[in-house]
């Protein structure tokens, strides 16, 4: 069983900073502005081998009226009565103040162990202020620094001396039964804290007519019918354009973080002004985070016509939030308790649906039925064929659908599948996720080997590169064959590694024209002064730079390309004989490759 330690003191002395240090996490909001903490916050901490249950409290104010400060003081006194040890924190740099002395007198009358901690004692600036605490009569003050973690060893020694022997060295076993995390969100002054107090049956949280009382996200553990539940009270969310102060921005970020880590989100709305723009945005945020939502109409005792108002509200919710169609709606009053008994059954039903796992066979049977009822549309004249469906995970239920041309699936057909799935398997108000993927079909256009989009373009680029490499290899082989033929025609033994007996291009042309049946021997051609390149090396070099298009290089000059190259007849000269090659075109003429003779008269 952990030791309950209440951290108390006047405002802005570093209680929340020390609370975060002992808890090991930044749970409480910390700011230079006094009075940030208002409600009691509980957390588990550990100092050495000593388990602690920490209680962060609001700054002590010497008021007893009906104001907000008086209600904060009442919460602090409840924390002192509940704790085993109280840790009085004061600012060592400022020294003792009259308010510190009043608070010390109240703690002395409680008849419980009290420790005095002089916070902000970095360096020597706080030595004088820490010495002033001896006049309180509560023992030697402990100089600590919650920001930098100094003095934790002295604090541990003081707690060990006070803690009962049965708590020393004892550790609680981890509880495998995890509670259901429920986040209560909404606009400011919608009745969230009042609802939690009504559910747990005590004044755990501060309430009042003022808007924006709650600043931190306060967790409250509760047991409902043998089921562990963790309720999280959050600060009211306003429009982003209206949030200007730094403290309100911190509160908004803490609320959004609570929605992210919650399992069920209770959207509390004022029944007199339900479903304003901010309520719709909060509901859409919870759906995008994948959390199941329950609509709560608070202050139901102020509604004059409950039946008609509830019916109109349900219709309005389905029209404005089609992605949360079928979400349960609970109308209640946190002040009088009317309708509160219907809340938790609706929450547990939504949580059960949110954790649903559907069998693969049932999914595919449903898919065939949905396709028969509404076949998928044709995109670009080609049908989209869904083939197979399976569930990948729950919380929220997530499915994967294998289909042809998945990237062309219209969004409206995806919404049709989600709505039909929610209706067929009775999952009202649960956010569903469907991911559509394509299988590997090498014969379908746009799906070569399962690639599409950017992956398809990368695949085609690699295929072209492989084709260039194959073409270069074929060119090398062809060059080697020609060189062997030229060497055979010249009567020289061909050796690929030697360059002195390498045949020239003229010998290669002669060998190619003569063919393998030539029996006469030719005089060996003397090698040139410059060593010839290795056969096929120039061809490989050109192929690497320009690709397979330059494999066949024409040996005819460009000005000799005439009608025969363009598919026409040969040119006839003055003597009547056909000239094998046309005359060279005059400079400035329009004769280009593939064109006819220049026009007459030029």
FIGUBA-578130 format. One record per residue (C-alpha): x, y, z. Coordinates in nm, 2 decimals, m for minus. Layout:
REM residues N
REC     c1     c2     c3
REC      X      Y      Z
...
REM end
This chain:
REM residues 602
REC     c1     c2     c3
REC   0.00   0.00   0.00
REC   0.16   0.33  m0.10
REC   0.21   0.63   0.13
REC  m0.04   0.91   0.06
REC   0.15   1.24   0.04
REC  m0.04   1.57   0.01
REC   0.16   1.86  m0.13
REC   0.02   2.18   0.01
REC   0.12   2.55   0.03
REC   0.02   2.90  m0.08
REC  m0.01   2.98  m0.46
REC   0.29   2.98  m0.69
REC   0.55   2.82  m0.46
REC   0.62   2.52  m0.70
REC   0.38   2.25  m0.58
REC   0.28   2.13  m0.93
REC   0.65   2.12  m1.04
REC   0.74   1.91  m0.74
REC   0.43   1.69  m0.81
REC   0.56   1.63  m1.17
REC   0.91   1.55  m1.04
REC   0.79   1.29  m0.80
REC   0.54   1.14  m1.05
REC   0.81   1.11  m1.32
REC   0.58   1.27  m1.58
REC   0.45   1.62  m1.66
REC   0.09   1.56  m1.55
REC   0.00   1.89  m1.39
REC   0.00   2.22  m1.58
REC   0.28   2.45  m1.47
REC   0.29   2.83  m1.54
REC   0.43   3.14  m1.38
REC   0.08   3.27  m1.32
REC  m0.05   3.21  m0.96
REC  m0.36   2.99  m0.91
REC  m0.31   2.75  m1.21
REC  m0.41   2.44  m1.01
REC  m0.77   2.43  m0.88
REC  m0.88   2.07  m0.84
REC  m0.71   1.79  m0.65
REC  m0.50   1.57  m0.88
REC  m0.39   1.22  m0.79
REC  m0.10   1.03  m0.93
REC   0.13   0.74  m0.84
REC   0.49   0.82  m0.77
REC   0.81   0.66  m0.65
REC   1.10   0.80  m0.45
REC   1.38   0.54  m0.41
REC   1.21   0.22  m0.30
REC   0.91   0.40  m0.14
REC   0.58   0.40  m0.33
REC   0.38   0.72  m0.31
REC   0.03   0.82  m0.39
REC   0.07   1.19  m0.46
REC  m0.20   1.46  m0.42
REC  m0.15   1.80  m0.59
REC  m0.37   2.07  m0.43
REC  m0.47   2.43  m0.51
REC  m0.29   2.72  m0.35
REC  m0.42   2.80   0.00
REC  m0.62   3.12   0.03
REC  m0.74   3.25   0.37
REC  m1.11   3.30   0.27
REC  m1.43   3.14   0.40
REC  m1.70   3.29   0.18
REC  m1.88   3.14  m0.12
REC  m1.62   3.25  m0.37
REC  m1.41   3.02  m0.60
REC  m1.11   3.06  m0.37
REC  m1.31   2.94  m0.07
REC  m1.42   2.63  m0.26
REC  m1.05   2.57  m0.36
REC  m0.96   2.59   0.01
REC  m1.22   2.33   0.09
REC  m1.07   2.09  m0.17
REC  m0.72   2.14  m0.01
REC  m0.86   2.06   0.34
REC  m1.01   1.74   0.21
REC  m0.67   1.64   0.07
REC  m0.51   1.70   0.41
REC  m0.76   1.49   0.58
REC  m0.72   1.21   0.33
REC  m0.34   1.20   0.32
REC  m0.10   1.02   0.56
REC   0.17   1.29   0.54
REC   0.14   1.66   0.45
REC   0.43   1.83   0.28
REC   0.42   2.21   0.34
REC   0.60   2.38   0.05
REC   0.71   2.75   0.07
REC   0.94   2.97  m0.15
REC   1.29   2.99   0.01
REC   1.38   3.29  m0.20
REC   1.09   3.50  m0.07
REC   1.11   3.35   0.28
REC   0.81   3.30   0.51
REC   0.50   3.50   0.45
REC   0.20   3.56   0.69
REC  m0.01   3.32   0.47
REC   0.26   3.05   0.53
REC   0.23   3.10   0.90
REC  m0.15   3.08   0.89
REC  m0.14   2.76   0.69
REC   0.12   2.60   0.92
REC  m0.11   2.67   1.22
REC  m0.39   2.49   1.04
REC  m0.17   2.19   0.97
REC  m0.05   2.18   1.33
REC  m0.42   2.14   1.45
REC  m0.48   1.85   1.21
REC  m0.27   1.62   1.44
REC  m0.10   1.45   1.14
REC   0.27   1.42   1.04
REC   0.39   1.74   0.86
REC   0.71   1.80   0.67
REC   0.84   2.14   0.57
REC   1.01   2.18   0.23
REC   1.19   2.50   0.13
REC   1.15   2.49  m0.25
REC   1.36   2.69  m0.50
REC   1.68   2.65  m0.29
REC   1.92   2.63  m0.58
REC   2.26   2.78  m0.49
REC   2.29   3.00  m0.18
REC   2.01   3.24  m0.25
REC   1.76   3.04  m0.05
REC   1.97   2.96   0.26
REC   1.84   3.26   0.45
REC   1.47   3.20   0.37
REC   1.50   2.83   0.46
REC   1.64   2.92   0.80
REC   1.33   3.12   0.87
REC   1.11   2.81   0.87
REC   1.25   2.70   1.21
REC   1.01   2.94   1.38
REC   0.71   2.73   1.26
REC   0.79   2.45   1.51
REC   0.73   2.18   1.25
REC   1.09   2.05   1.24
REC   1.40   2.12   1.03
REC   1.31   2.24   0.68
REC   1.43   2.04   0.38
REC   1.60   2.24   0.11
REC   1.48   2.11  m0.23
REC   1.44   2.22  m0.59
REC   1.15   2.07  m0.77
REC   1.27   2.21  m1.11
REC   1.62   2.06  m1.09
REC   1.56   1.76  m0.86
REC   1.79   1.88  m0.58
REC   1.73   1.76  m0.22
REC   1.54   1.44  m0.31
REC   1.77   1.22  m0.10
REC   1.69   1.44   0.21
REC   1.32   1.42   0.13
REC   1.34   1.04   0.10
REC   1.51   1.01   0.44
REC   1.25   1.23   0.61
REC   0.96   1.03   0.45
REC   1.12   0.69   0.56
REC   1.15   0.82   0.91
REC   0.78   0.91   0.92
REC   0.63   0.63   0.71
REC   0.49   0.32   0.90
REC   0.71   0.02   0.90
REC   0.45  m0.19   0.72
REC   0.47   0.05   0.42
REC   0.85   0.04   0.39
REC   0.98  m0.20   0.12
REC   0.62  m0.30   0.02
REC   0.52  m0.28  m0.34
REC   0.18  m0.31  m0.49
REC   0.13  m0.58  m0.75
REC   0.02  m0.46  m1.10
REC  m0.35  m0.50  m1.17
REC  m0.41  m0.66  m1.50
REC  m0.78  m0.55  m1.51
REC  m0.74  m0.22  m1.69
REC  m1.02   0.04  m1.64
REC  m1.23   0.18  m1.92
REC  m1.10   0.53  m2.00
REC  m1.39   0.77  m2.04
REC  m1.32   1.14  m2.14
REC  m1.59   1.39  m2.07
REC  m1.55   1.68  m2.32
REC  m1.76   1.97  m2.44
REC  m1.78   2.35  m2.44
REC  m1.72   2.55  m2.13
REC  m1.99   2.55  m1.87
REC  m2.18   2.26  m2.02
REC  m2.20   2.06  m1.69
REC  m1.91   1.82  m1.72
REC  m1.78   1.84  m1.36
REC  m2.13   1.83  m1.22
REC  m2.20   1.51  m1.41
REC  m1.89   1.34  m1.27
REC  m1.98   1.45  m0.91
REC  m2.33   1.30  m0.96
REC  m2.19   0.97  m1.10
REC  m1.94   0.91  m0.82
REC  m2.16   1.05  m0.55
REC  m1.93   1.31  m0.39
REC  m1.80   1.66  m0.45
REC  m1.48   1.55  m0.61
REC  m1.45   1.84  m0.86
REC  m1.50   2.21  m0.83
REC  m1.83   2.33  m0.98
REC  m2.00   2.67  m1.00
REC  m2.18   2.92  m1.23
REC  m1.84   3.05  m1.35
REC  m1.73   2.93  m1.70
REC  m1.39   2.77  m1.73
REC  m1.33   2.65  m1.37
REC  m1.16   2.33  m1.48
REC  m0.82   2.38  m1.62
REC  m0.64   2.05  m1.58
REC  m0.76   1.71  m1.71
REC  m0.84   1.54  m1.38
REC  m0.86   1.16  m1.36
REC  m1.11   1.00  m1.12
REC  m1.11   0.62  m1.06
REC  m1.45   0.47  m1.01
REC  m1.61   0.13  m0.98
REC  m1.95   0.07  m1.15
REC  m2.11  m0.26  m1.10
REC  m1.78  m0.44  m1.04
REC  m1.63  m0.28  m1.36
REC  m1.33  m0.04  m1.32
REC  m1.39   0.30  m1.48
REC  m1.15   0.60  m1.51
REC  m1.34   0.92  m1.57
REC  m1.14   1.22  m1.71
REC  m1.28   1.56  m1.65
REC  m1.14   1.81  m1.91
REC  m1.14   2.18  m1.97
REC  m1.40   2.33  m2.20
REC  m1.30   2.37  m2.56
REC  m1.36   2.70  m2.73
REC  m1.31   2.81  m3.09
REC  m0.95   2.83  m3.18
REC  m0.98   3.20  m3.28
REC  m1.09   3.29  m2.92
REC  m0.80   3.11  m2.75
REC  m0.54   3.37  m2.69
REC  m0.40   3.33  m2.34
REC  m0.11   3.09  m2.28
REC  m0.29   2.91  m1.99
REC  m0.60   2.84  m2.20
REC  m0.38   2.70  m2.48
REC  m0.22   2.46  m2.23
REC  m0.56   2.35  m2.11
REC  m0.68   2.30  m2.47
REC  m0.37   2.08  m2.55
REC  m0.43   1.88  m2.23
REC  m0.80   1.82  m2.34
REC  m0.70   1.70  m2.69
REC  m0.44   1.47  m2.53
REC  m0.71   1.32  m2.31
REC  m0.93   1.25  m2.62
REC  m0.64   1.08  m2.79
REC  m0.58   0.84  m2.50
REC  m0.95   0.78  m2.42
REC  m1.16   0.48  m2.52
REC  m1.50   0.64  m2.49
REC  m1.57   1.01  m2.54
REC  m1.88   1.16  m2.38
REC  m1.97   1.48  m2.57
REC  m2.16   1.68  m2.31
REC  m2.39   1.95  m2.46
REC  m2.62   2.21  m2.31
REC  m2.97   2.09  m2.39
REC  m3.09   2.45  m2.43
REC  m2.83   2.51  m2.71
REC  m2.72   2.17  m2.85
REC  m2.51   2.10  m3.15
REC  m2.34   2.43  m3.21
REC  m2.05   2.46  m3.44
REC  m1.79   2.39  m3.17
REC  m1.98   2.07  m3.07
REC  m1.97   1.94  m3.43
REC  m1.59   2.00  m3.44
REC  m1.54   1.82  m3.11
REC  m1.74   1.52  m3.24
REC  m1.55   1.52  m3.57
REC  m1.22   1.53  m3.38
REC  m1.32   1.22  m3.17
REC  m1.43   1.03  m3.48
REC  m1.10   1.11  m3.66
REC  m0.91   0.99  m3.35
REC  m1.11   0.66  m3.38
REC  m1.29   0.69  m3.04
REC  m1.65   0.58  m2.99
REC  m1.88   0.87  m2.90
REC  m2.18   0.91  m2.68
REC  m2.39   1.22  m2.70
REC  m2.50   1.36  m2.36
REC  m2.77   1.63  m2.33
REC  m2.71   1.79  m1.99
REC  m2.94   2.03  m1.81
REC  m3.24   1.83  m1.93
REC  m3.45   1.97  m1.65
REC  m3.45   2.31  m1.82
REC  m3.62   2.17  m2.14
REC  m3.99   2.24  m2.17
REC  m4.09   1.97  m2.43
REC  m3.86   1.68  m2.38
REC  m4.01   1.43  m2.63
REC  m4.01   1.66  m2.93
REC  m3.68   1.81  m2.85
REC  m3.51   1.47  m2.82
REC  m3.66   1.35  m3.15
REC  m3.55   1.66  m3.33
REC  m3.20   1.64  m3.18
REC  m3.15   1.28  m3.30
REC  m3.26   1.37  m3.66
REC  m3.03   1.68  m3.65
REC  m2.73   1.47  m3.53
REC  m2.77   1.21  m3.81
REC  m2.79   1.49  m4.07
REC  m2.49   1.69  m3.94
REC  m2.27   1.39  m3.85
REC  m2.33   1.11  m4.10
REC  m2.00   0.95  m4.01
REC  m2.14   0.89  m3.66
REC  m2.48   0.76  m3.76
REC  m2.66   0.57  m3.49
REC  m2.46   0.72  m3.20
REC  m2.65   0.68  m2.87
REC  m2.81   0.99  m2.72
REC  m2.86   1.02  m2.34
REC  m3.07   1.30  m2.19
REC  m3.00   1.37  m1.82
REC  m2.96   1.63  m1.55
REC  m2.65   1.63  m1.34
REC  m2.80   1.87  m1.09
REC  m3.11   1.66  m1.01
REC  m2.98   1.31  m1.12
REC  m3.27   1.25  m1.37
REC  m3.17   1.01  m1.64
REC  m2.82   0.94  m1.51
REC  m2.89   0.57  m1.47
REC  m2.91   0.53  m1.85
REC  m2.56   0.67  m1.92
REC  m2.33   0.38  m1.82
REC  m2.53   0.11  m2.00
REC  m2.50   0.31  m2.32
REC  m2.13   0.37  m2.26
REC  m2.06  m0.01  m2.21
REC  m2.26  m0.09  m2.52
REC  m2.06   0.15  m2.73
REC  m1.73   0.02  m2.58
REC  m1.83  m0.34  m2.66
REC  m1.92  m0.25  m3.02
REC  m1.59  m0.05  m3.05
REC  m1.40  m0.37  m2.95
REC  m1.59  m0.60  m3.19
REC  m1.40  m0.86  m3.41
REC  m1.59  m0.99  m3.71
REC  m1.51  m1.33  m3.86
REC  m1.35  m1.33  m4.21
REC  m1.62  m1.57  m4.35
REC  m1.90  m1.34  m4.23
REC  m1.72  m1.04  m4.38
REC  m1.69  m1.20  m4.73
REC  m2.05  m1.32  m4.72
REC  m2.16  m0.97  m4.64
REC  m1.93  m0.83  m4.92
REC  m2.10  m1.05  m5.18
REC  m2.44  m0.94  m5.06
REC  m2.34  m0.57  m5.06
REC  m2.20  m0.60  m5.42
REC  m2.52  m0.77  m5.54
REC  m2.73  m0.49  m5.38
REC  m2.51  m0.22  m5.52
REC  m2.24  m0.32  m5.77
REC  m1.93  m0.11  m5.78
REC  m1.92   0.15  m6.06
REC  m1.71   0.13  m6.37
REC  m1.43   0.38  m6.40
REC  m1.30   0.46  m6.75
REC  m1.51   0.18  m6.89
REC  m1.35  m0.08  m6.67
REC  m1.52  m0.25  m6.38
REC  m1.38  m0.25  m6.02
REC  m1.40  m0.60  m5.88
REC  m1.38  m0.63  m5.49
REC  m1.24  m0.98  m5.42
REC  m1.16  m1.04  m5.05
REC  m1.20  m0.87  m4.72
REC  m1.06  m0.92  m4.37
REC  m1.04  m0.74  m4.03
REC  m0.69  m0.64  m3.93
REC  m0.76  m0.49  m3.58
REC  m1.02  m0.36  m3.34
REC  m1.05  m0.04  m3.14
REC  m1.16   0.10  m3.38
REC  m1.26  m0.19  m3.62
REC  m1.03  m0.17  m3.91
REC  m1.08  m0.37  m4.23
REC  m0.88  m0.43  m4.55
REC  m1.05  m0.49  m4.89
REC  m0.85  m0.64  m5.18
REC  m0.99  m0.52  m5.51
REC  m0.88  m0.45  m5.87
REC  m0.79  m0.09  m5.95
REC  m0.80   0.01  m5.58
REC  m0.67   0.36  m5.64
REC  m0.98   0.43  m5.87
REC  m1.24   0.32  m5.61
REC  m1.48   0.62  m5.57
REC  m1.51   0.77  m5.22
REC  m1.89   0.74  m5.23
REC  m1.87   0.37  m5.28
REC  m1.64   0.34  m4.98
REC  m1.89   0.53  m4.77
REC  m2.16   0.29  m4.89
REC  m1.96   0.00  m4.77
REC  m1.90   0.16  m4.43
REC  m2.27   0.24  m4.38
REC  m2.37  m0.11  m4.49
REC  m2.12  m0.27  m4.27
REC  m2.23  m0.07  m3.97
REC  m2.59  m0.16  m4.04
REC  m2.54  m0.53  m4.10
REC  m2.32  m0.60  m3.80
REC  m2.51  m0.37  m3.56
REC  m2.23  m0.12  m3.49
REC  m2.41   0.21  m3.44
REC  m2.20   0.52  m3.38
REC  m1.87   0.32  m3.41
REC  m1.60   0.47  m3.63
REC  m1.50   0.22  m3.90
REC  m1.19   0.21  m4.11
REC  m1.17   0.04  m4.46
REC  m0.84   0.03  m4.65
REC  m0.86  m0.08  m5.01
REC  m0.56  m0.25  m5.17
REC  m0.48  m0.41  m5.51
REC  m0.36  m0.76  m5.56
REC  m0.07  m0.86  m5.79
REC  m0.21  m0.89  m6.15
REC   0.06  m0.87  m6.41
REC  m0.19  m0.87  m6.70
REC  m0.40  m0.58  m6.59
REC  m0.31  m0.24  m6.71
REC  m0.19  m0.01  m6.43
REC  m0.13  m0.31  m6.20
REC   0.18  m0.47  m6.35
REC   0.32  m0.70  m6.08
REC   0.10  m0.53  m5.82
REC   0.24  m0.18  m5.88
REC   0.04   0.14  m5.93
REC   0.10   0.51  m5.91
REC   0.45   0.61  m5.81
REC   0.55   0.24  m5.76
REC   0.44   0.16  m6.11
REC   0.66   0.44  m6.26
REC   0.96   0.32  m6.06
REC   0.90  m0.03  m6.18
REC   0.88   0.08  m6.55
REC   1.20   0.28  m6.51
REC   1.38  m0.03  m6.38
REC   1.24  m0.23  m6.67
REC   1.38   0.02  m6.92
REC   1.72   0.01  m6.76
REC   1.72  m0.37  m6.77
REC   1.63  m0.36  m7.14
REC   1.92  m0.12  m7.21
REC   2.16  m0.36  m7.03
REC   2.03  m0.65  m7.24
REC   2.07  m0.45  m7.56
REC   2.43  m0.36  m7.48
REC   2.52  m0.72  m7.41
REC   2.37  m0.82  m7.75
REC   2.57  m0.55  m7.92
REC   2.89  m0.68  m7.76
REC   2.82  m1.03  m7.87
REC   2.75  m0.91  m8.23
REC   3.07  m0.72  m8.24
REC   3.27  m1.02  m8.13
REC   3.11  m1.23  m8.40
REC   3.20  m0.98  m8.67
REC   3.56  m0.96  m8.54
REC   3.58  m1.34  m8.55
REC   3.45  m1.34  m8.91
REC   3.70  m1.07  m9.01
REC   3.99  m1.26  m8.85
REC   3.89  m1.58  m9.03
REC   3.88  m1.39  m9.37
REC   4.22  m1.24  m9.31
REC   4.37  m1.58  m9.20
REC   4.45  m1.45  m8.85
REC   4.37  m1.64  m8.54
REC   4.13  m1.43  m8.33
REC   4.22  m1.37  m7.96
REC   3.99  m1.13  m7.77
REC   4.26  m1.04  m7.52
REC   4.53  m0.93  m7.79
REC   4.51  m0.61  m7.98
REC   4.80  m0.65  m8.23
REC   4.61  m0.90  m8.45
REC   4.28  m0.72  m8.42
REC   4.11  m0.67  m8.77
REC   4.01  m0.32  m8.88
REC   3.67  m0.21  m8.99
REC   3.76  m0.25  m9.36
REC   3.84  m0.62  m9.30
REC   3.51  m0.66  m9.12
REC   3.32  m0.52  m9.42
REC   3.50  m0.74  m9.66
REC   3.43  m1.04  m9.45
REC   3.07  m0.95  m9.42
REC   3.03  m0.91  m9.80
REC   3.23  m1.22  m9.89
REC   3.06  m1.45  m9.65
REC   3.19  m1.77  m9.50
REC   3.23  m1.95  m9.84
REC   3.52  m1.74  m9.96
REC   3.82  m1.97 m10.02
REC   4.09  m1.72 m10.14
REC   4.32  m1.59  m9.88
REC   4.38  m1.23  m9.82
REC   4.70  m1.06  m9.73
REC   4.71  m0.98  m9.36
REC   4.65  m0.62  m9.28
REC   4.92  m0.45  m9.09
REC   4.80  m0.30  m8.76
REC   4.80   0.07  m8.73
REC   5.03   0.27  m8.50
REC   4.77   0.34  m8.25
REC   4.64   0.03  m8.07
REC   4.29  m0.07  m8.16
REC   4.02  m0.07  m7.90
REC   3.89  m0.40  m7.77
REC   3.60  m0.54  m7.98
REC   3.26  m0.41  m7.87
REC   3.40  m0.16  m7.63
REC   3.30   0.15  m7.83
REC   2.95   0.00  m7.89
REC   2.90  m0.06  m7.52
REC   3.01   0.29  m7.44
REC   2.77   0.44  m7.68
REC   2.48   0.22  m7.56
REC   2.54   0.32  m7.20
REC   2.51   0.69  m7.29
REC   2.24   0.69  m7.55
REC   2.05   0.36  m7.51
REC   1.95   0.09  m7.77
REC   1.85   0.34  m8.04
REC   2.22   0.39  m8.16
REC   2.30   0.02  m8.20
REC   2.29   0.04  m8.59
REC   2.50   0.33  m8.71
REC   2.47   0.41  m9.08
REC   2.80   0.43  m9.28
REC   2.65   0.63  m9.57
REC   2.71   1.01  m9.55
REC   2.41   1.22  m9.49
REC   2.43   1.39  m9.83
REC   2.42   1.06 m10.01
REC   2.09   0.96  m9.86
REC   1.85   0.98 m10.15
REC   1.54   0.83 m10.29
REC   1.63   0.47 m10.22
REC   1.69   0.55  m9.85
REC   1.35   0.72  m9.85
REC   1.18   0.44 m10.04
REC   1.19   0.61 m10.39
REC   1.37   0.55 m10.72
REC   1.73   0.61 m10.81
REC   1.83   0.93 m10.99
REC   1.89   0.91 m11.38
REC   2.18   1.10 m11.52
REC   2.22   1.27 m11.87
REC   2.35   0.95 m12.04
REC   2.04   0.76 m11.94
REC   2.22   0.54 m11.69
REC   2.09   0.51 m11.34
REC   2.33   0.67 m11.10
REC   2.39   0.46 m10.79
REC   2.40   0.76 m10.57
REC   2.24   1.11 m10.61
REC   2.43   1.42 m10.66
REC   2.53   1.62 m10.36
REC   2.27   1.88 m10.28
REC   2.35   2.25 m10.35
REC   2.41   2.46 m10.04
REC   2.08   2.63  m9.93
REC   1.85   2.37 m10.08
REC   1.57   2.21  m9.89
REC   1.68   1.85  m9.95
REC   1.68   1.67  m9.62
REC   1.67   1.31  m9.52
REC   1.35   1.15  m9.66
REC   1.25   1.46  m9.88
REC   1.23   1.48 m10.26
REC   1.45   1.69 m10.49
REC   1.45   2.07 m10.45
REC   1.17   2.25 m10.62
REC   1.23   2.38 m10.97
REC   1.30   2.74 m11.03
REC   1.53   2.79 m10.73
REM end
